[in-house]
Amino acid sequence: MSKLSDFEITRRNLLIGSATTTASLALPKFSFAQEKNTGQASSVTTIPNSAMTEVGFTVNGEARKLTADNRLTLLDALRESLQLSGTKKGCDHGQCGACTVMVNGRRINSCLSLAVMHEGDEITTIEGLGTPEGLDPMQVAFIEHDGYQCGYCTPGQICSAKATLEEIRAGIPSHVTEDITGEIQITSAEIRERMSGNLCRCGAYANILDAIEHVAEDKA
């Protein structure tokens, strides 16, 4: 009985032993990764060639090519690979609209789209809409109507606003369209509904609406 009592295991001792074993098993792998980082490429961080794809598309009228990780989002490709930082990363879940760009004339949340999906596409970001010397009419309207405060969401707001007017003119109905068989009118309700996916944490919604209506009236 005395010998058996020497091998008696308590729950506390079992947990301590398990934790120690786990930690000791992790050490060799960690050391190996550190050594590889100081010399050769680490097997932990190396991306297989099969996970990389060459993709080409047109961004703001310029042909661009890059070899991208298949998991790379269009947002990160624009910001990190192509250094077009005007498109913003907000929620990274497609819920705030800060990353809105136009692809083949249609607006999308670039954080939800993979770069490799856009082979041959035409992409327009805020940098492609105007220049400091020649602003797009929507950019001018946002300035005149004070449609921004901190400005973080503004690139996405402007891209979405331009696409909103094009959608209405193309006869694409929204949830609030009363008659889908006739010509869709540009109303405050239509604009609010279509812009509802673009959040402004500063609360400049009324001014944003005024800016969009201003542009819509000028083009009427």
MIVOFI-374957 format. One record per residue: x, z, y of N, C-alpha, C, CB in turn; residue in one letter; residue number from 1. Coordinates in steps of 0.001 Angstrom, whole numbers, plus 524288, in hexadecimal, padded with zeros to 5 digits. Each point is the difference from the previous one (the first is absolute). Glycine has a CB too. Layout:
N
nxx_nzz_nyy_caxx_cazz_cayy_cxx_czz_cyy_cbxx_cbzz_cbyy_aa_i
X_Z_Y_X_Z_Y_X_Z_Y_X_Z_Y_A_NUM
...
end
This chain:
220
nxx_nzz_nyy_caxx_cazz_cayy_cxx_czz_cyy_cbxx_cbzz_cbyy_aa_i
8033C_80000_7FB47_7FCC4_80000_804B9_80359_80000_804E4_7F901_804B8_7FB26_M_1
80B7A_7FDF9_804A2_80366_80034_80496_8023F_7FAA6_80137_8022A_80948_7FDF3_S_2
7FF0B_7F3BA_7FDDC_80219_7FACD_800E3_7FBE5_7FC6E_80268_80620_80141_7F87F_K_3
7F4FB_7FF3B_805A8_7FBDC_7FCC1_80222_7FEFE_80141_805BC_7FC06_7FF73_7F71D_L_4
8046F_8056F_80A54_7FEFC_80181_8056F_8040F_7FDB0_803B4_7FBE2_80844_7FCD2_S_5
808DD_7F6AF_80131_80403_7FDA8_8034A_7FE88_7FA78_801B3_806A9_80573_7FB6F_D_6
7F604_7F800_80163_7FE74_7FAA0_80127_7FA92_7FF9D_8026C_8059D_7FD2B_7F8A9_F_7
7F848_8071E_80906_7FAD9_8000C_8025E_80037_7FD2D_80556_7FDC6_8088D_7FB4B_E_8
7FECA_7F397_80599_7FFFA_7FCDD_804C5_7FB3C_80158_80343_804D9_7F8C6_7FB73_I_9
7FC1D_8087C_80963_7FBB2_80102_803A0_7FEC2_7FAFD_802F8_8029F_80989_800E4_T_10
7F8CA_7F640_80174_7FE6A_7FB61_80306_803BA_7FF18_8048A_7F6A3_80186_7FD82_R_11
80B20_802C2_804F9_80391_7FF93_8046E_8052A_7FD90_7FE59_7FBCA_807CE_80417_R_12
80662_7FA0C_7F780_80501_7FDE9_7FE2A_7FF84_7FA44_7FE64_80287_808FB_7FD02_N_13
7F8EF_7F595_800D6_7FF2F_7FA98_7FE66_7FFFB_7FC59_804B8_7FAE3_80322_7F840_L_14
80287_7FE8E_80BE7_7FFC5_7FCC7_804AD_80562_7FF6D_80283_7F6C5_802E5_80164_L_15
80C2F_8016C_7FEC3_80546_7FFD2_80239_8037A_7FC56_7FCDB_7FEF0_8092B_80353_I_16
800B0_7F736_7F77C_8032E_7FCAB_7FCA4_7FEA4_7FA3A_8009C_800B3_80764_7F9BD_G_17
7FA49_7F772_806C3_7FE52_7FA98_8009A_801F6_7FDBC_80519_7F81D_801DF_7FAA5_S_18
80785_8013B_80988_801C1_7FE28_80518_805D9_7FF01_80001_7F8BE_804EF_8043D_A_19
80A33_7FE78_7F947_805AA_7FF5C_7FFC8_80182_7FB18_7FD01_80105_809AC_8007D_T_20
7FC54_7F56E_7FB1F_8011A_7FB5E_7FCD5_7FED5_7FB02_80304_7FDFC_8051D_7F7EE_T_21
7FD92_7FAD9_80ACF_7FE7C_7FB62_80311_803FB_7FECD_80435_7F6AA_801FF_7FE47_T_22
80B1D_8021E_80465_803CC_7FF49_80433_8052C_7FDF8_7FDE8_7FBAF_80727_80503_A_23
805EF_7FAD7_7F688_80500_7FE5E_7FDD1_7FFD7_7FA53_7FE2F_801AF_8093A_7FD49_S_24
7F9C4_7F509_800CE_7FF82_7FA8F_7FE59_8001B_7FC47_804A0_7FAE4_802F6_7F84B_L_25
80358_7FEE8_80C1D_7FFD0_7FCAA_8049E_80552_7FF5A_8028B_7F6E0_802D8_8015E_A_26
80C96_800CF_7FDE1_80511_7FFE1_802A3_8035B_7FB47_7FEB1_7FF96_80984_80002_L_27
8011C_7F50E_7FB0F_80354_7FB79_7FED2_7FE08_7FB02_80293_8024E_8042F_7F790_P_28
7F886_7FB00_8085B_7FDD0_7FB4C_80260_800F4_7FFF8_805D8_7F933_7FF9F_7F907_K_29
8061D_804E7_80979_800D8_8005F_8059E_805B3_7FEE2_8014C_7F8B5_8068C_800BD_F_30
80AD4_7FB9F_7FC3C_8058F_7FF23_800F8_80168_7FA4E_7FF41_801EA_8091B_7FD27_S_31
7FBD6_7F47A_7FED2_80116_7FA83_7FEFC_7FE46_7FCA7_8049D_7FEFF_8018D_7F65B_F_32
7FC52_7FFBA_80BCC_7FE0B_7FD00_8046D_80382_800A7_804BA_7F6F0_800FC_7FC9D_A_33
80B08_803AF_80437_80369_800F5_8046C_80525_7FD08_7FF70_7FBE3_808CC_80122_Q_34
80632_7F715_7FA36_804E3_7FD3E_7FF20_7FF49_7FA2C_800DA_802C5_806E3_7F9A6_E_35
7F8D6_7F716_80488_7FEF4_7FA75_800A1_7FF69_7FE8F_805C7_7FBAC_7FFEC_7F732_K_36
80205_8039D_80BC6_7FF41_7FEEA_8058F_80528_7FFBC_802EB_7F761_80464_7FF86_N_37
80C86_7FE80_7FE90_80511_7FFFD_8029D_80359_7FB5D_7FE57_7FF87_809B2_8008A_T_38
7FF12_7F3E6_7FB0E_80303_7FB8D_7FE1E_7FC8D_7FB52_7FF22_8064B_8060A_7FBE1_G_39
7F83C_7F92F_7FF31_7FCC4_7FB88_7FEAE_7FA4E_8010C_80168_80634_7FDA7_7F8C7_Q_40
7F6B5_7FE41_806E4_7FA70_8008C_80140_7FD61_80395_7FC0E_7FFE4_7F709_80407_A_41
7FCAA_80C45_7FDC8_7FD5A_803BF_7FCA0_7FBB9_7FD49_7FCE0_801F9_8073B_8065D_S_42
7FDCB_7FA17_7F497_7FBEA_7FDCB_7FCB9_7FAB4_80234_80170_80672_7FED2_7F8D7_S_43
7F987_8059D_809E1_7FB12_8026C_80188_7FD76_7FCF8_8046C_80368_808B8_7FD34_V_44
7FFB1_7F517_80651_7FDD9_7FD72_804A2_80024_7FA08_7FFB9_802CB_807C1_80509_T_45
7FFE9_7F611_7F71F_8005C_7FA4D_7FF9B_7FAC0_7FDA4_7FE91_80961_800C8_7FD65_T_46
7F507_7FB33_80570_7FB15_7FD4D_7FEEE_8012D_7FB39_7FCA9_7FBFB_80330_80884_I_47
80183_7FC62_7F2E3_80104_7FB72_7FC9D_7FEAC_7FAEF_802D5_7FE22_80577_7F80B_P_48
804AD_7F659_8068C_7FF00_7FAEC_80268_7FA6B_7FE34_7FF1C_8095A_7FDBF_7FEC7_N_49
7F462_803E5_7FCCA_7FAA8_7FE70_7FEC5_7FC13_80267_803B9_80296_7FF18_7F6BD_S_50
7FF02_804F9_80C25_7FC79_8028F_803AF_8009D_7FDE4_80580_80051_807F0_7FA7F_A_51
8030B_7F410_80635_800E9_7FDA9_8051D_7FE05_7FA62_80002_807D9_805D0_80170_M_52
7F5D2_7F8A4_802E1_7FDDE_7FAB7_8006F_80155_7FDBF_80556_7F8AB_80242_7F9CA_T_53
808E3_7F8D3_80644_800EE_7FD5D_804FE_7FACE_7FDF2_80206_80945_7FD85_7FD63_E_54
7F57A_803CA_80760_7FB0F_7FE67_8024C_800F9_7FD96_80557_7FB41_80714_7FB16_V_55
801CD_7F4E3_80627_80089_7FD70_80510_7FAB9_7FF6C_802A0_807DE_7FB3E_7FCC5_G_56
7F7DD_805FB_80829_7FB3B_7FF48_80303_8016D_7FF09_805AE_7FAEB_805C2_7F9CD_F_57
80141_7F8D6_80944_800CF_7FEFF_8058C_7FE13_804A5_8031C_7FF1E_7F64D_7FEA1_T_58
80446_80BD4_80499_7FE98_80486_80332_8007C_7FE7C_805BB_8030B_80655_7F8FA_V_59
7F8A8_7F9C4_809BE_7FFDF_7FEA4_80594_8026B_7FAA0_80110_80074_8098A_80221_N_60
7FE5D_7F2D6_7FA57_801CB_7FAA8_800A3_80573_7FEE2_7FE00_7FA53_7FFBE_8077D_G_61
8084C_8042C_7F659_8055A_7FF53_7FE0F_80036_800D7_7FA1D_8038D_802F5_808A8_E_62
7FED7_7F969_7F494_8007F_8007D_7FA51_803D2_80466_7FEB6_7FE08_7F65B_7FECF_A_63
80044_80D21_7FDD7_80354_80467_7FE6E_8001D_80060_7FA10_7FDE7_804D9_8085F_R_64
806AA_7FC9C_7F58A_8009B_800D3_7FA60_802B8_80529_7FF10_8005E_7F653_7FE60_K_65
7FE1E_80C57_7FD76_802B2_804C5_7FE81_7FF51_800E5_7FA2B_7FEA1_803D4_808FC_L_66
80514_7FEF9_7F4C4_7FF99_801A0_7FA92_7FE11_805A0_8000C_80751_7F9D4_7FCFB_T_67
7F406_806F1_800F7_7FD65_8050A_800A0_7FED2_80293_7FAC6_7FC29_7FCC1_8084C_A_68
8041B_80861_7F7C7_7FDFD_8031C_7FBAF_7FA34_7FEAA_7FF7D_806B1_80768_8016C_D_69
7F78A_7F7BA_7F9D0_7FA89_7FE83_7FF2A_7FC2C_8040C_80203_802DB_7FB0A_7F847_N_70
7FF0A_809C9_80888_7FC8D_80429_801E3_7FFEE_8005F_805F2_801BD_804D6_7F7C4_R_71
8015C_7F7F6_80AE1_8006A_80049_805B4_7FAF4_7FE22_80294_809B5_7FE96_7FF5D_L_72
7F425_8049B_8041F_7FB45_7FE61_802BD_80166_7FC24_80451_7FBB1_808A4_7FDF7_T_73
80071_7F460_803A8_800D4_7FC5E_80450_8017E_80305_804EB_7F992_7F9A3_7FC0E_L_74
80426_80ADD_804B4_80140_80340_8048E_805C9_80163_8001E_7F6EA_8039F_7FFDE_L_75
80B2B_7FE3C_7FBC4_80584_8017E_7FFD8_80391_7FB3D_80056_7FD9B_807D3_7FAAF_D_76
800A5_7F3C9_8033C_8031B_7FB36_80073_8007C_7FE6A_805B8_7FD0B_7FD1A_7F70E_A_77
7FEAA_80341_80BD6_8001A_7FE95_80589_8035B_803CB_80323_7F717_7FC13_7FF14_L_78
80820_808E8_80001_802B0_803F4_80328_805B5_800B0_7FE7A_7F782_8047D_8010D_R_79
8097C_7FC12_7F9EB_80540_80163_7FE33_8036A_7FB3D_7FED8_7FC34_8081E_7FC53_E_80
8018D_7F3F8_80129_80324_7FB70_7FE88_8008A_7FC12_8046D_7FD14_80145_7F6E0_S_81
7FEC0_7FDD3_80C0F_8000D_7FC14_80424_80084_80263_8056C_7FA96_7FA60_7FA51_L_82
8058B_80AD2_805F2_800D7_802CD_804F6_7FBD0_7FECB_8041A_8098B_7FFD6_7FE1A_Q_83
7F1A3_7FF54_8001F_7FB95_7FF42_80389_7FCED_8051F_80028_7FF83_7F62B_7FE0F_L_84
80230_80D50_8053D_7FDF0_80556_7FFF5_7FB1D_800B9_8034B_808FB_802F5_7FE92_S_85
7F4E3_7F8BF_80395_7FB37_8007F_8030A_7FB6E_801B8_7FCA7_8034B_7F92C_805FE_G_86
7FC83_804F0_7F52B_7FBF7_801AE_7FC57_80138_8058E_7FE4D_7FE70_7F6B5_7FCE3_T_87
7FDC0_80CC4_803AB_8010B_80595_7FF2E_7FE3E_801ED_7FAA0_7FF11_80141_80994_K_88
803B8_802AE_7F48D_7FE77_802A4_7FB29_7FD53_80515_80183_80783_7FBF3_7FACF_K_89
7F371_8045C_8041B_7FD09_804AC_80150_7FEF3_80351_7FB39_7FBF3_7FB3A_80760_G_90
7FFA1_803AF_7F60A_7FE83_80328_7FB70_8028B_7FE08_7FB01_7F78A_801FC_8045A_C_91
809FC_7F906_7FB78_80233_7FD86_7FB56_7FC0E_7FFDC_7FB7E_808E5_80309_802CB_D_92
7F212_7FD85_7FE78_7FBDC_7FFD2_7FC0D_7FBA8_7FC2B_80174_8020B_80941_7FDC5_H_93
7FED4_7F382_80645_7FC0A_7FC3B_80185_7FB4E_8025A_802BB_802EB_7FAC9_7F8A0_G_94
7FDB7_809D5_8099A_7FB87_802AE_80253_80019_8002E_805F3_7FFA0_80540_7F7FF_Q_95
804D1_7F98A_80A74_80057_800A7_805B7_80063_7FADE_802F7_80444_80875_7FE61_C_96
7FD81_7F356_7FF1E_8003F_7FAEC_8028B_804C6_7FF11_80363_7F694_8003E_7FFD0_G_97
80CFC_80390_80089_804A0_7FF4F_80352_8037A_7FB93_7FE1E_7FFA7_80973_80216_A_98
7FFF7_7F52D_7F8ED_80362_7FBFC_7FDB7_7FD72_7FAA1_7FFE6_80416_806EA_7FA9E_C_99
7F79F_7F85C_80838_7FD1F_7FB0A_7FFC6_8034D_7FB64_801D9_7F7C1_804F7_80171_T_100
8086E_7F6FB_7FB61_80265_7FAFF_8017B_7FC3C_7FBB6_7FE51_8095D_80389_7FF17_V_101
7F7BF_7F7B9_8027D_7FCB7_7FB9F_7FE6B_802F4_7FC84_7FC30_7FB41_80051_8089C_M_102
8023F_7FE86_7F308_80242_7FC8E_7FC03_7FC62_7FB52_7FF57_8046A_807A0_7FB50_V_103
7FDA3_7F3C4_805D3_7FCE1_7FB36_7FFCF_7FB0D_8007E_80347_80386_7FE30_7F714_N_104
7FCFE_8047D_80D53_7FBAE_80088_8039E_7FC42_8046C_7FEE1_800D8_7F6C0_8013B_G_105
7FFFE_80C1A_7FA7F_7FC93_80458_7FE95_80307_8051F_80067_7FABC_7FA25_7F9FF_R_106
802D4_809D8_8080E_802A7_8050A_80099_80022_802F8_7FAD4_7FD26_80058_80961_R_107
8071C_80258_7F5B5_8008B_8034B_7FB57_802F0_804F3_80179_7FFF1_7F815_7FA0A_I_108
7FF8F_80BD9_802A6_8033A_804AC_8006F_80503_7FEF8_7FCF5_7F80F_80608_800F3_N_109
80C2D_7F943_801CB_804D7_7FE6A_7FD65_8024A_8043D_7FC89_801B0_7FA2E_80775_S_110
7FC9B_80AAC_7F92A_80202_80433_7FCA5_7FDA8_7FFC0_7FA8A_80133_80595_807E6_C_111
7FA93_7F775_7F771_7FD69_7FF9C_7FAE5_80138_7FAE5_7FD35_7F8ED_805A4_80372_L_112
80A72_7F730_7FED5_8011F_7FADA_7FDCD_805D2_7FF97_7FEBE_7F881_7FC04_80517_S_113
808C4_801F3_7F65F_80571_7FF5E_7FE6E_80253_7FB19_80274_7FE22_804A9_7F791_L_114
806B3_7FBB1_809F8_8029B_7FB90_80283_8001B_7FB36_7FC76_80575_80647_80517_A_115
7FB57_7FA82_7F5D3_8007D_7FB9C_7FC62_7FADD_7FD0E_7FF48_80712_804DE_7FB79_V_116
7F4A7_7FD47_80669_7FAEE_7FD6D_7FF94_7FF48_7FBC5_80428_7FC5E_8083F_7FC48_M_117
8074B_7F76E_80772_7FF20_7FCA5_80489_803A2_7FB40_8003E_7FCFD_807E7_804A4_H_118
804A3_7F648_7F6E5_80334_7FB43_7FFC6_7FD2C_7FB81_802BE_80415_80306_7F77F_E_119
7FE74_7FAAC_80C6F_7FDD8_7FB8B_802BC_7FBF7_80141_80427_801B9_7FB3A_7F812_G_120
7FD0C_809B6_808B3_7FBFD_80172_803D2_8021E_7FFDF_80593_7FBBB_80590_7F934_D_121
800A2_7FA1E_80A7C_80150_80047_80589_7FE4D_80565_80208_7FEFF_7F60C_80125_E_122
804C9_80CEE_80093_7FF05_80563_801A3_800E9_80078_805DF_802A4_8036A_7F717_I_123
7F9BB_7FF2D_80B85_80087_800E8_8059D_7FFDF_805D2_8010A_7FBC5_7F75C_80210_T_124
80848_80A9D_80079_8003C_8057A_8018A_7FF5D_80059_805EA_805DE_8023A_7F84A_T_125
7FA2D_8026F_809BC_7FF60_800BA_805A7_8044F_7FD34_80300_7FBB1_808A4_7FE62_I_126
808F4_7F6DE_7FF48_80451_7FD4D_802A1_7FEEA_7FA33_800B9_8061D_80682_7FC35_E_127
7F65B_7F75E_80091_7FEE2_7FA71_8004A_7FB74_7FE96_80388_80381_7FF6B_7F732_G_128
7FA09_80475_80B22_7FB70_7FEEE_8034D_80175_7FEC1_805A1_7FAE1_805DA_7FA49_L_129
80942_7FC60_807A0_80186_7FF17_80565_80565_80237_8010F_7F6A2_8002C_802AA_G_130
80B3D_7FEDB_8020B_80515_80208_801B0_7FF2D_80316_80505_804E6_7F862_7FBD1_T_131
7FEEE_80ABB_805C2_7FF74_802DB_804F9_7FEE9_7FC65_8049F_80601_806BF_7FC77_P_132
7FC0E_7F47B_80335_7FF31_7FC45_8043E_7FAE3_7FCF2_7FF5D_809B4_7FF46_800E9_E_133
7F452_80078_7FA5D_7FB39_7FD04_7FF03_7FC84_802CB_7FC21_804C9_7F7C1_801DD_G_134
7F865_80C33_7FFF6_7FCBF_80328_7FC91_7FB39_7FD04_7FE23_8031C_807EE_8049E_L_135
7FB22_7F96B_7F6BB_7FB22_7FDE4_7FDF0_7FB76_80245_8033C_803E8_7FF0C_7F6C5_D_136
7F7D7_7FE08_809F8_7FB8B_801FC_802FD_7FDFD_8054A_7FE1A_7FDA5_7F6D2_801B4_P_137
8029B_80A1F_7F933_7FE39_80511_7FDFC_803B7_80457_801B4_7FBDD_7FB86_7F846_M_138
8092E_80359_807D4_803C4_803E4_801DC_7FF22_80135_805C8_8067E_7FCDD_7F955_Q_139
7F867_7FF0A_809B3_7FEF1_800C1_80598_7FB24_80362_800B6_80425_7F748_80217_V_140
7F7D2_807B3_7FAD9_7FB20_802F0_8006E_800CA_805B8_7FE94_7FB07_7F7E0_7FDF0_A_141
8081A_8092E_7FE18_8010F_80570_7FE85_802B9_802E0_8047F_800B1_7FD5A_7F67A_F_142
802D1_7FFF3_80C41_802B1_8026C_8046E_7FC30_800EC_80480_8086B_7FBA1_7FD55_I_143
7F474_80071_803E8_7FC68_8006B_80467_7FBD6_8042D_7FF23_80193_7F69A_801D9_E_144
7FCBD_80A0F_7F950_7FBD5_803BC_7FED5_80221_8052C_7FDCF_7FA07_7F86B_7FE50_H_145
80B18_80832_801E5_80272_804D0_7FE19_7FE3C_80135_7FA66_8006C_8036C_80942_D_146
80016_7F8A2_7F367_7FE38_80089_7FA98_803E9_802A2_7FC6D_7FACE_7F825_8016D_G_147
8085E_80B2B_800AB_803D8_802D9_7FCCF_801C1_804D5_802FA_8030C_7F7A2_7FBA0_Y_148
7FF18_80C1E_80178_80272_80488_8027C_80581_800AA_7FDDD_7F738_8045F_80138_Q_149
8093E_7FD98_7F9FE_8054C_80082_7FDD5_8021D_7FAA8_7FE69_7FDE8_80919_7FCD6_C_150
7FE9E_7F339_801D5_8019D_7FAB7_7FEB1_80167_7FF15_7FA59_80308_7FF7F_808DB_G_151
7FCEA_80492_7F3E4_801BB_7FF4E_7FA9A_7FC66_7FC53_7FCEF_803E6_808F6_80056_Y_152
7F700_7F795_80089_7FC4B_7FCC8_7FD11_7FF0C_7FABF_80299_7FBD2_8081E_7FCC8_C_153
8062E_7F724_807F6_7FEA2_7FB67_8031F_80153_7FAC8_7FD69_80163_80584_807BD_T_154
8032D_7F9C1_7F5D8_8010E_7FAF6_7FD73_7FBDD_7FE95_7FBF7_80975_80188_8016F_P_155
7F51A_8023F_7FB5A_7FBF3_7FF02_7FC1D_7FAB5_7FF14_80278_804F4_8056B_7F9C3_G_156
7F9E6_7FD75_80A70_7FB04_7FF4B_802C0_7FF98_7FA75_80233_7FFD7_8099C_80242_Q_157
80455_7F488_80027_7FFEA_7FAD5_8026F_7FF8C_7FBB0_7FBE1_80563_8037E_80770_I_158
7FD95_7FCE7_7F451_7FF99_7FC1C_7FBCF_7FA7C_7FFF2_7FDB6_80991_8012F_7FDF2_C_159
7F445_8036E_80144_7FAC1_80062_7FDCF_7FBEC_7FDFE_803D0_802DE_807A1_7FAAF_S_160
7FDEA_7F96D_80A61_7FC49_7FE3B_803F9_7FFC4_7FA11_80039_801B6_80820_80523_A_161
802D9_7F551_7FAAF_80010_7FA4A_8000E_7FD49_7FDD2_7FB2B_8085B_80024_80525_K_162
7F8AB_80232_7F65F_7FD93_7FE36_7FB28_7FA23_800F8_80008_80858_801BB_7FB48_A_163
7F600_80288_80732_7FA71_80141_80052_7FCFC_7FBAD_802C2_80236_80984_80015_T_164
7FFC4_7F4BA_80460_7FD58_7FBD8_802E5_7FFEC_7FAED_7FCEF_802B6_80435_80856_L_165
80189_7FAB8_7F4D1_8002C_7FB37_7FCD9_7FC21_80050_7FB7A_80971_7FEBE_8026A_E_166
7F5F9_805D5_7FB46_7FC42_800B3_7FBB2_7FA68_7FF02_801DA_8060C_8068B_7FBD7_E_167
7F8B2_7FB7F_808CB_7FABB_7FF3B_80213_7FF05_7FA3F_80125_8002A_80906_803D5_I_168
803A6_7F478_7FE96_7FF5F_7FA73_80141_7FFAA_7FCA0_7FB15_804DD_80185_80853_R_169
7FD98_80049_7F37E_7FFD8_7FD10_7FB0E_7FAF4_80103_7FCF6_809C5_8006C_7FFA4_A_170
7F2E4_80307_80264_7FB02_80113_7FD6C_8004F_803B4_7FB6D_7FD62_7F760_802C8_G_171
806D6_80BBB_7FCF4_8008B_803D2_7FBC2_7FCE3_804E0_8016C_80900_7FC83_7FD91_I_172
7F301_804D9_7FF5E_7FCAF_80471_80164_802A0_8053E_7FEF2_7F849_7FA78_7FE15_P_173
805AF_8098F_80483_801D0_80554_7FF1E_7FB5E_80342_7FE2E_80725_7FF1C_806DF_S_174
7F9BD_805E0_7F868_7FBDE_8037E_7FE27_7FB80_8006F_803EC_806C0_804FA_7FAFB_H_175
7FA5B_7FA19_80A0B_7FBF0_800AC_80403_7FDA6_7FACD_801D1_8049C_80816_802DE_V_176
7FD0E_7F39E_7FAC9_7FDD5_7FAF3_80185_7FA43_7FFC3_7FE88_808C6_7FBB9_7FEE2_T_177
7F3E0_80353_804F7_7FA5C_80011_7FF13_7FE16_7FB17_7FD46_7FF0A_80594_807D3_E_178
8030C_7F5E7_7F9A3_7FE47_7FB17_7FDAF_804BF_7FCED_7FE26_7F803_7FFD5_805CE_D_179
808BF_8000B_7F50B_804AB_7FD6D_7FDE1_7FF3F_7FA1E_7FF83_80224_8082F_7FB29_I_180
7F92B_7F5F6_80606_7FF0B_7FA5E_7FF9F_800D3_7FD3C_80534_7F9AA_801C1_7F8DB_T_181
80662_8013B_80B6D_800A9_7FD9C_80518_80564_800F0_80240_7F68E_80113_80171_G_182
80A2C_7FD5A_80367_80503_800C3_80298_800BB_805C5_80144_7FFA3_7F6E1_803C2_E_183
804DB_80B2A_7FADA_80113_80591_800E9_801BD_800C3_805A2_80281_80154_7F684_I_184
7FB08_80256_80C15_8013A_80119_8056A_8044C_8041E_80060_7F6CF_7FDAE_8028C_Q_185
80C6A_801D0_80174_80416_803EA_800EF_7FD92_80478_80314_8073D_7F91F_7FFEE_I_186
7F788_80B06_7FD5A_7FD88_8048A_80266_8037C_804C8_7FF61_7F718_7FC3C_7FE34_T_187
807AD_807DE_804B8_802F2_804E4_7FF8C_7FF9D_8022C_7FA78_7FE62_801E4_80981_S_188
7FCFF_7FDA6_7F435_7FF36_80206_7FAB5_80360_7FD11_7FC0E_7F6D9_8028B_80266_A_189
80970_7F83F_7FE29_80338_7FCE3_7FC70_805BB_8017B_80089_7F98A_7F8A7_80084_E_190
80843_807E3_80450_80588_80149_800DF_8013F_80564_7FDDE_8001E_7FA57_807FE_I_191
7FC86_80973_7F916_800F4_80559_7FE17_80054_80023_7FA12_7FB58_80394_807CF_R_192
8010B_7F9B5_7F5A9_7FFE7_7FFF3_7FA4B_804F8_7FD8A_7FDCC_7F635_7FF81_80039_E_193
80B51_7FC1B_801E2_80482_7FD27_7FDF6_80527_802AD_80147_7FAE6_7F7D6_800DD_R_194
80537_80B34_80356_804C6_802CB_80183_8002B_80593_7FDD5_8004A_7FA95_80819_M_195
7FBD8_806DC_7F4CA_7FFA7_8056E_7FE29_80475_80184_7FC5C_7F668_7FF56_800E1_S_196
80C51_7FCD5_7FD00_80470_80137_7FC91_80509_800F8_802EE_7FBC9_7FAAF_7F944_G_197
80426_804CE_80BE0_804A1_80109_80335_7FF32_80500_80317_801F5_7F65D_800A2_N_198
800CB_80DAA_7FDD7_7FF53_8051F_8026D_80397_800AE_804B1_7FD6C_803A2_7F756_L_199
80093_7FF07_80C9B_80316_80166_8049F_7FFA9_805E4_8009E_7FE58_7F733_80475_C_200
805E3_80B6E_7FA45_7FFE9_805B7_8003B_7FFB2_8020E_80596_8051C_80024_7F7C3_R_201
7FC1D_7FC80_80BFC_7FF91_8018D_80582_7FA6D_7FF69_801FF_8094B_7FD56_80161_C_202
7F36A_7FFF0_7FBB3_7FA8A_7FF71_8017B_7FEF8_7FC0C_80441_7FF03_80904_7FD6C_G_203
803F0_7F2B5_802AF_7FF45_7FC0B_80418_7FC0D_7FBD4_7FE70_80925_80198_802DB_A_204
7F323_7FFC1_7F9E0_7FC63_7FC28_7FDD2_7FCCE_7FD21_80426_7FF90_80583_7F817_Y_205
7FE7A_7FD4D_80BC7_7FCC6_7FD83_80407_8031D_7FBDF_802F5_7FABF_8083D_800E0_A_206
80A1E_7F8F1_8004E_8034F_7FC49_802D5_80190_7FB60_7FC97_80350_8075B_80572_N_207
7FD75_7F9AB_7F59C_80137_7FBC4_7FC55_7FB62_7FC40_7FFA9_805F9_805F7_7FAD9_I_208
7F55C_7FC30_804D3_7FB4D_7FCC6_7FFDC_7FF88_7FCAD_804F2_7FB9A_806C3_7FA67_L_209
8056E_7FB9C_80A14_7FFCA_7FD15_804F3_803E6_7FB7D_80004_7FD34_8082D_8049F_D_210
80773_7F8C9_7F949_80407_7FBEF_7FFE9_7FE52_7FB69_7FC8F_806E6_806D9_80178_A_211
7F6F3_7FA56_7FA06_7FE54_7FBD3_7FC71_7FB7A_7FCE7_80256_802EB_80562_7F854_I_212
7F95D_7FD51_80A03_7FB91_7FD59_80279_801C9_7FC92_80481_7FA38_8076A_7FD70_E_213
809B8_7FA64_8056A_80234_7FCF0_80452_8020E_7FAC6_7FDF6_80262_8084F_804D2_H_214
800A6_7F7D2_7F704_8023B_7FB36_7FDC7_7FBAA_7FC85_7FDDF_80852_804CA_7FDC4_V_215
7F3C8_7FDA2_7FFC0_7FBAA_7FD06_7FDCB_7FD07_7FD1D_80448_7FF44_80682_7F8B3_A_216
7FFF1_7FBEC_80BC4_7FD35_7FD92_8045A_8032D_7FB8C_8025D_7FB8D_80887_801D7_E_217
80989_7F82B_7FE67_8034A_7FBE0_80232_80005_7FB17_7FCA8_80581_806DF_803FF_D_218
7F9D5_7F9DF_7F6DA_80022_7FB8D_7FC66_7FA9A_7FDC8_7FEF3_807E6_803D0_7FBF3_K_219
7F419_7FEBB_80619_7FA9B_7FE47_7FF10_7FEEF_7FAAF_8028F_7FD2D_8096C_7FF86_A_220
end
